[in-house]
Amino acid sequence: MVWTHGCNVVDESSIVLWRSSVRWVETDGRQHREKKLLSRNKWPRAVARSASDVWTMRHAVFNQDASCVASCTDRGVRIYRCDTHECCYVDQRTDVRLAEMLFSTSLLAVGGGPADQKLATKTVCVINTAKHTVIREMVLPKAVVALRMNRKRLVAVMETAVSVFELADLSSIKTVETARNIRGTCALSPNPNRNYLALPGNDTHGQVVLYDLEDAHLVCDFPAHKSALSALTMNAEGNLLASASVSGTVIRLHELPCGTKRCTFRRGTYTSKILSLAFSPSGAQVSFLAALSERGTVHIFQVDPMRGKLKEKSISQAAGGILASVLPSVSDIVEQTRSLATIRVPLGCSNAVCSLRAVEQMEEDDEEEDPDAANSAKQVCRSEGSMRVLVLTFDGVLYDYLLENMFNPENSKCTLQKQTLLEGSPPGKGEASMRLRQN
């Protein structure tokens, strides 16, 4: 049984606007200022915007612990804190197309930005955001389509090759020829002790190729989907890989480094491209996986159901094991697990990124002056079924949801904690809703 309820905003002050909802109106030859009050997710369509006010977002990415999010626009690079939605770094480079952060450090890698425009797509700059200085500028042989970084390695993904750099001194380790990868689909382990990089094995079938970046050697390759890959991500420990194909109906988990399929999650029956995949951060009581589709839905799956209250060692899984040796495709269908919760986000554009953040991590950042509020926060932190869901659309709207008691459908709820229109972005549209699956 599936039931639906709307997302509630705690109060009007929880909606934060970077650009004021004030416009100049001319009546009877006089100008006066008119203020409009914004409620929930509805933004004023009547606000006049000049061409210089609207920015085009090219790229957006969360860092590894979901404490910050970076956006690349035609006006430069900006980094925002996910707890307060405040801008903490601005770079005026106008031709940056890619960005990658290293947790909460001052290290930032960007793609693009040299004086020679012909080399813009081939250039990677490593920046110290605290000092606003460029540490190193590297020109690669081909256009860079993705950047990834952990505490040991910097990876520049090109259309048919990957360059691996030692992060300590930015020396080149190896350049590996790869299958065609125009979308830059890849996943790098955040754990430097399991320094794995996953890439598509080809551009027509869902083959995954896994490299160990200690010396950039090939570990294994394995089939993940029938159609081409659209999204890859690894968990914080670096022992699980989540994959999705262009059809987007299922998401699969694979154990690393062997590539053995662990489980299959069912997103839906209709084709929908997966825009973003994200695991919950390290140290969470229960591990979750979020999948954001182009339909504007964020599906939340429980990665290890035996750790939580929803323990489903069911007959269907046993049946799947019996059929595995005879009909592998049928067993895959039998073992599919549906999402615990689904959030519907207003997606006015064709792209967005998502991330998960533990509730206790968010509450530690907030200063609670009210004792009752602090006790309430501690109660939320102790709930295994609670999680923060962050979504940044390429319309420039950052959504912050709180999911509570997902393992208890009677008391579960979804709250839109904060919604921010990033500076220079066009107005967002629509309202958000959520549904939980009752077992």
TADA-V190885 format. One line per field, one symbol per residue. psi: psi as a letter, one per 40 degrees, with the letter a starting at -180 (. if undefined). Layout:
# TADA-V190885
psi: ???
This chain:
# TADA-V190885
psi: hhiiiihhhdideehhhdhifhihhhhfeihihhihhhhbehiheehhhidedhihhdiihiidefdihihhieeahihihddefihehhhehefheiihigbfiehhhihieidhddedeehhhhihddefihdihhhidihheihihaedihhhhidfihhhihddefihdihhhiihgdefhihhheheeggihhihdiedifhhhhihedefihdiiihdidiiidiiiiideeehhhiiiddedihihhhiedehhdihhhdadihhhhdiihiiiieidhhihhhhieeehhhhihdgdedaeghggiddddddddededgdddddddehhiidihhhhhgeaeiiiiiihidddddddihhdhdddddddddddehdfiihhhhhieefhhihihhifdegddeiihhhdihhhiheiiiiiaiiiiiihh.
